[in-house]
């Protein structure tokens, strides 16, 4: 029985060849942005067959809500939180051996 799902080019299916072509196009389109992200040490997430990129600075892993003001930046009377200087978040120690939590936006 003949297999009609593959072609003669290395046994790859038409779908595989199209996906490879889309990834190659995405790599060319995002080459400059990917290079900059790599230089900055950012994480790159590729999706949509390589035609979408998401860039993330891993330093966000070290931000967490301020426990003194519960992430509000001020107390109930509106006085700016001293611990976070009103930002609502604090930076965890990057040298800590424990794993940081997910960063917040």
N, C-alpha and C positions, 0 to 999 in steps of 0.2 A: 504494500500500500504506500502510495506516495504522500509525503508530508507537504501540504501546501502552505504551512505557516512560516516556513523558512525560505530564504532565497540563497542564491549561490555565493553571496558575499560573506564568507566566513561563518555561515550557518546562523547568522543573526536574523531576527525577524524584522519586518518593516518597522514595527513599533520601536524596537531597540535602536535601529538606525535613526529614526526621527528623534528619539530622545537624546541620542548622542549629538546630533546636529543642533538641537535646541540648547543643550548644555554648552556646546562650543560657541554658539552665538552669545549666550549669556556671559560667558567668560570674556569675550571681546568687548561687549557692551560695558561691563562693570570692571574692566581691568584697572583703570585709574583709581576707582573707589576702593577696590579690593587691596591694591598696593598700599594706599594710604592707611587703610584699616590695619593691615599687617604691620606697617611701620609704627602705628600707635599702640599695637598690642591688643586691638579689639577683637572680639569674637565675631565671626561671620557665619550667618545661617543662610543657606541657599534653599530655595523652594520654588515651586511652580516650574519644574523641569529646568531649573537653573536660570529662569528669567526673572526671579525676584530675589532680593537680598535684604537681610536685616543685619544691622551692625550694632554692637553693644559693647560699651566700655566695662570690663570686668570689675573696675573699681566700685561700681554700683553694688556689688556683692557685700561691700563693707559698710553700707548705710542701713540704718534701722531707725524705727520710730523712737523718739526720745521718751524714756520711761518717766521722767519727771513731769512732763506736761501731756502725756499720752499722744504725742504727735501733733498737738494743736499749736504749739509755739508760744502759748501764753496760758496763764492760769484762769480760773473762773471770773476773776475781776478784770481781766484784760491786761494784766502786767506781763511783760515779755519774760519768757522763761530764761533763766540764767544759764542753765546747762546746755541748751542748744542755741542760744542767742536768737530765739524766735523762729528758727528754721523748722522746728518740729521733727528734726531727725539728727541723729548723731553718727559719727564715724566710728566703727569698731576698729580695734587694733589689728592692723594687717599682719603683724608678727605673731598674733595668737595662733596656736597650733590647731585650734578647733575650726571646723568648717563654718564659713560665714553663711548667713541665710540669703534668700533671694533678695535682690535689690528692689527698691520701689521706685515708681516714677512719680 
